Amino acid sequence: MLAKIKKNYFILIFTILFLYFSLNLLDGERGLFSYFEKKNTLNELINEKIKISKKKEILHYLKAKEIKLTKKITDLENINSLLFEKLDPDYIDILIREKFMLGKKGETTYITNNDS
């Protein structure tokens, strides 16, 4: 038996080394299976990052819209307070001049277009 092992020594060593390297190539921390698992995890994380960045963009847009609407509400509240709480003659005069293009005798009226 020992003679057979000595005779096939190189084949036996080669077979053991081949099995060792092939198992480590396929399995293990740096193996082929682990590579595909890590690649799958990487793709999932990239997709999650894209979703988060889209959510951040939507959130930023909604915050900007909220600021604009809040400003608009404040402006409307100011206008309403001028019209209903105390009648402000100056503000009413401004509204009449803007809406009806009226003025007093001897007054020069300038019309400007603000396209902003």
Summary of the structure (lengths in Angstrom):
residues: 116
radius of gyration: 40.6
end to end distance: 98.8
largest distance: 130.4
contacts: 203
relative contact order: 0.03
helix: 77%
strand: 0%
